[in-house]
Protein backbone atom coordinates (compact mmCIF):
# COMPACT_ATOMS: atom_id res chain seq x y z
CA UNK A 1 0.00 0.00 0.00
CA UNK A 2 1.46 3.38 -0.96
CA UNK A 3 0.70 6.82 0.43
CA UNK A 4 0.90 9.77 -1.91
CA UNK A 5 -1.52 12.33 -0.49
CA UNK A 6 -0.27 15.89 -1.08
CA UNK A 7 -1.94 17.26 2.08
CA UNK A 8 -0.13 19.87 4.16
CA UNK A 9 0.34 19.82 7.93
CA UNK A 10 1.28 22.76 10.14
CA UNK A 11 3.71 22.66 13.07
CA UNK A 12 3.70 25.19 15.91
CA UNK A 13 6.52 24.89 18.47
CA UNK A 14 6.47 27.50 21.22
CA UNK A 15 10.08 28.50 21.99
CA UNK A 16 9.10 29.78 25.45
CA UNK A 17 7.04 26.81 26.65
CA UNK A 18 8.39 25.12 29.77
CA UNK A 19 10.29 28.19 30.93
CA UNK A 20 7.90 30.10 33.18
CA UNK A 21 8.37 30.98 36.85
CA UNK A 22 6.87 27.69 38.03
CA UNK A 23 10.09 26.05 36.90
CA UNK A 24 11.76 27.96 39.73
CA UNK A 25 9.09 27.52 42.39
CA UNK A 26 8.50 23.82 41.66
CA UNK A 27 10.79 20.87 40.91
CA UNK A 28 10.35 20.81 37.14
CA UNK A 29 13.15 21.19 34.62
CA UNK A 30 13.40 23.49 31.62
CA UNK A 31 12.26 21.88 28.36
CA UNK A 32 15.28 22.44 26.06
CA UNK A 33 15.19 23.81 22.53
CA UNK A 34 17.09 20.84 21.15
CA UNK A 35 14.46 18.38 22.39
CA UNK A 36 11.70 20.39 20.72
CA UNK A 37 13.69 20.24 17.48
CA UNK A 38 14.18 16.50 17.92
CA UNK A 39 10.45 16.01 18.48
CA UNK A 40 9.70 17.88 15.26
CA UNK A 41 12.11 15.61 13.39
CA UNK A 42 10.31 12.56 14.73
CA UNK A 43 6.98 14.04 13.61
CA UNK A 44 8.42 14.73 10.14
CA UNK A 45 9.56 11.13 9.81
CA UNK A 46 6.12 9.82 10.69
CA UNK A 47 4.38 12.24 8.32
CA UNK A 48 6.72 11.25 5.52
CA UNK A 49 5.86 7.59 6.04
CA UNK A 50 2.25 8.40 5.09
CA UNK A 51 3.08 10.50 2.06
CA UNK A 52 2.37 13.93 3.56
CA UNK A 53 4.24 16.09 1.08
CA UNK A 54 4.31 19.52 2.70
CA UNK A 55 4.75 20.96 6.18
CA UNK A 56 4.43 24.60 7.19
CA UNK A 57 6.39 25.51 10.31
CA UNK A 58 6.44 28.63 12.48
CA UNK A 59 9.89 30.28 12.51
CA UNK A 60 11.59 31.33 15.75
CA UNK A 61 14.72 33.07 17.06
CA UNK A 62 15.75 30.49 19.68
CA UNK A 63 17.19 27.80 17.42
CA UNK A 64 14.32 25.35 16.92
CA UNK A 65 13.85 26.12 13.22
CA UNK A 66 17.61 26.33 12.66
CA UNK A 67 18.13 22.88 14.18
CA UNK A 68 15.34 21.43 12.04
CA UNK A 69 16.89 22.98 8.92
CA UNK A 70 20.22 21.34 9.68
CA UNK A 71 18.50 18.01 10.28
CA UNK A 72 16.66 18.25 6.94
CA UNK A 73 19.96 18.62 5.09
CA UNK A 74 21.46 15.65 6.94
CA UNK A 75 18.38 13.52 6.34
CA UNK A 76 18.52 14.08 2.58
CA UNK A 77 22.00 12.54 2.51
CA UNK A 78 20.78 9.33 4.12
CA UNK A 79 18.71 6.52 2.61
CA UNK A 80 15.64 6.91 4.78
CA UNK A 81 11.93 7.44 4.14
CA UNK A 82 11.69 10.99 2.69
CA UNK A 83 10.46 13.75 4.94
CA UNK A 84 7.86 16.23 3.72
CA UNK A 85 9.12 19.47 2.20
CA UNK A 86 9.31 21.92 5.09
CA UNK A 87 8.38 25.56 4.51
CA UNK A 88 9.34 28.00 7.25
CA UNK A 89 6.65 30.64 7.10
CA UNK A 90 7.68 34.08 5.88
CA UNK A 91 6.48 36.23 8.77
CA UNK A 92 7.73 38.80 11.23
CA UNK A 93 8.82 37.42 14.60
CA UNK A 94 7.83 39.31 17.73
CA UNK A 95 8.71 36.57 20.26
CA UNK A 96 5.20 36.84 21.68
CA UNK A 97 1.89 35.03 21.34
CA UNK A 98 1.30 37.12 18.21
CA UNK A 99 3.72 34.81 16.39
CA UNK A 100 1.46 31.84 17.13
CA UNK A 101 -1.65 33.74 16.04
CA UNK A 102 -0.05 34.84 12.76
CA UNK A 103 1.37 31.40 11.97
CA UNK A 104 -1.95 29.64 12.61
CA UNK A 105 -3.78 32.22 10.49
CA UNK A 106 -1.44 31.50 7.57
CA UNK A 107 -1.75 27.74 7.99
CA UNK A 108 -5.53 27.82 8.12
CA UNK A 109 -5.74 30.16 5.12
CA UNK A 110 -3.64 27.72 3.11
CA UNK A 111 -5.72 24.70 4.02
CA UNK A 112 -3.60 22.53 6.30
CA UNK A 113 -5.21 19.21 7.21
CA UNK A 114 -4.03 19.44 10.82
CA UNK A 115 -1.69 21.40 13.09
CA UNK A 116 0.82 19.70 15.39
CA UNK A 117 1.36 21.82 18.50
CA UNK A 118 4.35 21.62 20.85
CA UNK A 119 3.67 23.61 24.00
CA UNK A 120 1.73 23.84 27.22
CA UNK A 121 -1.84 24.77 27.98
CA UNK A 122 -1.25 28.42 27.01
CA UNK A 123 0.21 27.54 23.63
CA UNK A 124 -2.65 25.19 22.80
CA UNK A 125 -5.15 27.82 23.90
CA UNK A 126 -3.56 30.35 21.54
CA UNK A 127 -3.74 27.89 18.62
CA UNK A 128 -7.33 27.00 19.49
CA UNK A 129 -8.33 30.66 19.35
CA UNK A 130 -7.40 30.81 15.64
CA UNK A 131 -7.51 27.30 14.16
CA UNK A 132 -11.28 27.11 13.62
CA UNK A 133 -12.27 23.56 12.65
CA UNK A 134 -8.72 22.47 11.74
CA UNK A 135 -7.85 19.65 14.17
CA UNK A 136 -4.75 19.86 16.33
CA UNK A 137 -2.35 17.20 17.54
CA UNK A 138 -1.27 18.00 21.09
CA UNK A 139 2.28 17.47 22.38
CA UNK A 140 3.23 18.61 25.85
CA UNK A 141 6.37 20.74 26.22
CA UNK A 142 5.12 23.14 28.89
CA UNK A 143 5.08 23.34 32.69
CA UNK A 144 1.51 22.57 33.75
CA UNK A 145 0.04 20.44 30.99
CA UNK A 146 -3.55 19.41 31.56
CA UNK A 147 -4.72 19.84 27.96
CA UNK A 148 -1.88 18.51 25.73
CA UNK A 149 -0.76 14.88 25.80
CA UNK A 150 2.57 13.82 27.23
CA UNK A 151 3.21 11.47 24.35
CA UNK A 152 5.98 10.28 22.07
CA UNK A 153 6.15 12.56 19.03
CA UNK A 154 6.58 9.65 16.61
CA UNK A 155 3.18 8.12 17.40
CA UNK A 156 1.58 11.57 17.38
CA UNK A 157 3.03 12.08 13.90
CA UNK A 158 1.71 8.68 12.84
CA UNK A 159 -1.83 9.60 13.85
CA UNK A 160 -1.56 13.00 12.16
CA UNK A 161 -0.31 11.36 8.98
CA UNK A 162 -3.18 8.88 8.99
CA UNK A 163 -5.67 11.74 9.18
CA UNK A 164 -3.89 13.99 6.67
CA UNK A 165 -3.54 11.16 4.14
CA UNK A 166 -7.23 10.33 4.44
CA UNK A 167 -6.61 6.80 5.70
CA UNK A 168 -8.61 7.53 8.85
CA UNK A 169 -11.56 9.89 8.61
CA UNK A 170 -11.82 13.13 10.54
CA UNK A 171 -14.94 11.83 12.30
CA UNK A 172 -13.06 8.77 13.55
CA UNK A 173 -9.72 10.39 14.32
CA UNK A 174 -10.76 13.53 16.19
CA UNK A 175 -12.51 14.49 19.40
CA UNK A 176 -14.57 17.57 20.21
CA UNK A 177 -13.47 19.55 23.27
CA UNK A 178 -15.21 21.87 25.69
CA UNK A 179 -14.00 25.32 26.61
CA UNK A 180 -14.74 27.99 29.20
CA UNK A 181 -15.55 31.56 28.21
CA UNK A 182 -14.91 34.37 30.71
CA UNK A 183 -16.05 37.97 30.28
CA UNK A 184 -14.73 40.73 32.54
CA UNK A 185 -13.88 44.42 32.24
CA UNK A 186 -14.84 44.54 28.58
CA UNK A 187 -12.63 41.56 27.69
CA UNK A 188 -13.53 38.06 26.58
CA UNK A 189 -11.05 35.20 27.05
CA UNK A 190 -11.37 31.47 26.51
CA UNK A 191 -9.80 28.62 28.45
CA UNK A 192 -9.36 25.01 27.38
CA UNK A 193 -8.89 23.72 30.93
CA UNK A 194 -9.70 26.16 33.72
CA UNK A 195 -10.58 29.69 34.76
CA UNK A 196 -9.60 30.76 38.27
CA UNK A 197 -10.61 33.89 40.13
CA UNK A 198 -7.87 34.94 42.55
CA UNK A 199 -7.23 37.60 45.16
CA UNK A 200 -4.00 38.61 43.44
CA UNK A 201 -4.34 42.33 42.71
CA UNK A 202 -2.02 42.38 39.70
CA UNK A 203 -1.11 40.15 36.77
CA UNK A 204 2.60 40.33 37.71
CA UNK A 205 4.37 37.04 36.85
CA UNK A 206 1.05 35.59 35.58
CA UNK A 207 1.49 32.09 37.01
CA UNK A 208 -0.82 31.01 39.84
CA UNK A 209 0.49 28.59 42.44
CA UNK A 210 -0.43 30.05 45.86
CA UNK A 211 -3.60 28.32 47.18
CA UNK A 212 -4.33 31.01 49.77
CA UNK A 213 -5.06 33.46 46.93
CA UNK A 214 -7.70 31.30 45.21
CA UNK A 215 -11.39 32.30 45.26
CA UNK A 216 -13.20 30.23 42.61
CA UNK A 217 -12.20 27.66 40.01
CA UNK A 218 -14.12 26.62 36.89
CA UNK A 219 -12.92 23.61 34.87
CA UNK A 220 -13.97 22.15 31.52
CA UNK A 221 -12.65 18.75 32.60
CA UNK A 222 -10.99 17.46 35.75
CA UNK A 223 -8.55 14.54 35.75
CA UNK A 224 -7.29 13.29 39.13
CA UNK A 225 -3.87 12.43 37.66
CA UNK A 226 -3.27 15.93 36.25
CA UNK A 227 -0.99 18.67 37.59
CA UNK A 228 -2.04 22.30 38.05
CA UNK A 229 -5.18 24.04 39.25
CA UNK A 230 -7.47 21.57 37.50
CA UNK A 231 -6.01 18.79 39.68
CA UNK A 232 -7.90 20.32 42.62
CA UNK A 233 -11.21 19.72 40.85
CA UNK A 234 -10.06 16.29 39.65
CA UNK A 235 -9.36 15.19 43.21
CA UNK A 236 -12.81 16.39 44.29
CA UNK A 237 -14.98 15.04 41.47
CA UNK A 238 -13.39 13.78 38.24
CA UNK A 239 -14.95 15.02 34.99
CA UNK A 240 -14.02 13.36 31.69
CA UNK A 241 -13.28 15.35 28.57
CA UNK A 242 -16.18 13.70 26.76
CA UNK A 243 -18.72 14.50 29.46
CA UNK A 244 -20.93 17.52 28.65
CA UNK A 245 -20.55 19.28 32.00
CA UNK A 246 -17.69 20.92 33.86
CA UNK A 247 -17.09 21.64 37.55
CA UNK A 248 -17.19 24.73 39.75
CA UNK A 249 -15.13 24.94 42.97
CA UNK A 250 -15.47 27.54 45.72
CA UNK A 251 -12.47 27.83 48.03
CA UNK A 252 -12.76 28.42 51.76
CA UNK A 253 -10.61 29.20 54.77
CA UNK A 254 -8.74 26.50 56.67
CA UNK A 255 -10.70 25.53 59.75
CA UNK A 256 -13.96 27.00 58.47
CA UNK A 257 -17.24 25.18 58.92
CA UNK A 258 -17.77 22.50 56.27
CA UNK A 259 -14.41 23.20 54.61
CA UNK A 260 -12.64 20.20 53.10
CA UNK A 261 -8.83 20.34 53.21
CA UNK A 262 -6.53 18.12 51.16
CA UNK A 263 -3.22 18.09 49.27
CA UNK A 264 -3.09 18.80 45.51
CA UNK A 265 -0.21 19.02 42.99
CA UNK A 266 -0.38 22.71 42.00
CA UNK A 267 2.76 22.39 39.84
CA UNK A 268 5.26 19.58 39.12
CA UNK A 269 6.65 18.59 42.50
CA UNK A 270 4.78 21.39 44.28
CA UNK A 271 2.22 19.92 46.69
CA UNK A 272 0.00 22.39 48.53
CA UNK A 273 -2.85 22.11 51.03
CA UNK A 274 -6.04 23.57 49.60
CA UNK A 275 -9.29 24.39 51.39
CA UNK A 276 -12.57 23.89 49.52
CA UNK A 277 -15.91 25.14 50.81
CA UNK A 278 -18.11 23.61 48.11
CA UNK A 279 -18.16 22.32 44.55
CA UNK A 280 -20.76 21.35 41.96
CA UNK A 281 -21.41 20.68 38.30
CA UNK A 282 -21.28 23.43 35.70
CA UNK A 283 -23.77 22.91 32.89
CA UNK A 284 -23.23 23.84 29.21
CA UNK A 285 -24.55 27.32 28.46
CA UNK A 286 -24.90 28.17 32.13
CA UNK A 287 -23.63 31.68 32.88
CA UNK A 288 -22.14 32.10 36.34
CA UNK A 289 -21.63 35.57 37.80
CA UNK A 290 -18.67 35.64 40.17
CA UNK A 291 -19.19 37.49 43.44
CA UNK A 292 -15.81 38.75 44.59
CA UNK A 293 -13.84 41.81 45.55
CA UNK A 294 -10.91 43.08 43.50
CA UNK A 295 -8.53 40.53 42.04
CA UNK A 296 -7.44 38.84 38.84
CA UNK A 297 -8.78 36.17 36.52
CA UNK A 298 -6.36 33.41 35.51
CA UNK A 299 -6.97 31.56 32.25
CA UNK A 300 -5.41 28.10 31.95
CA UNK A 301 -3.15 28.87 34.88
CA UNK A 302 -1.99 32.35 33.88
CA UNK A 303 -3.41 35.65 35.14
CA UNK A 304 -4.89 37.62 32.26
CA UNK A 305 -7.48 40.11 33.59
CA UNK A 306 -7.38 42.51 36.55
CA UNK A 307 -10.77 43.55 37.96
CA UNK A 308 -11.92 45.87 40.73
CA UNK A 309 -14.81 46.02 43.17
CA UNK A 310 -18.06 46.42 41.30
CA UNK A 311 -16.71 44.89 38.07
CA UNK A 312 -18.72 42.01 36.64
CA UNK A 313 -17.01 38.68 35.98
CA UNK A 314 -19.09 36.05 34.14
CA UNK A 315 -18.04 32.52 33.27
CA UNK A 316 -19.71 30.07 30.88
CA UNK A 317 -19.01 26.53 29.69
CA UNK A 318 -19.63 25.67 26.04
CA UNK A 319 -18.79 22.92 23.55
CA UNK A 320 -17.00 25.08 20.97
CA UNK A 321 -13.46 24.07 21.85
CA UNK A 322 -10.97 22.80 19.26
CA UNK A 323 -11.02 19.36 17.71
CA UNK A 324 -8.03 17.26 18.71
CA UNK A 325 -6.59 14.13 17.16
CA UNK A 326 -7.12 11.08 19.38
CA UNK A 327 -3.77 9.38 18.84
CA UNK A 328 -4.59 6.12 20.61
CA UNK A 329 -7.93 5.63 18.85
CA UNK A 330 -6.52 6.58 15.45
CA UNK A 331 -3.67 4.09 15.72
CA UNK A 332 -6.04 1.40 16.98
CA UNK A 333 -8.23 1.90 13.90
CA UNK A 334 -5.15 1.80 11.66
CA UNK A 335 -3.90 -1.40 13.27
CA UNK A 336 -7.21 -3.25 13.07
CA UNK A 337 -7.77 -2.23 9.42
CA UNK A 338 -4.23 -2.90 8.22
CA UNK A 339 -3.65 0.75 7.33
CA UNK A 340 0.00 0.59 8.41
CA UNK A 341 0.86 -2.05 5.80
CA UNK A 342 3.35 -0.95 3.12
Secondary structure, DSSP 8 states (H G I E B T S, - for coil): -------EEEEEE-TTTT-STHHHHSS-----HHHHHHHHHHHHHHHHHTT--EEEE---SSSHHHHHHHHHHHHHTS-S----EEEE------SSHHHHHHHHHHHHHTT-SEEEEEE-HHHHHHHHTT-TT-EEEEEE-SSS-SSS----HHHHHHHHHHHHTTSS-HHHHEEE--EEEEEETTEEEEESSEEEEE--SS-TT-B---GGGEEEEEES-B-TT--STHHHHHHHS-B-TTSS-EEEEEE--TT-TT-EEEEEEEETTEEEEEEEEEEEEE-BT-EEEE--SSEEEEETTEEEEEE-TT--EEEEEES---EEE-HHHHHHHHHHHTTT--
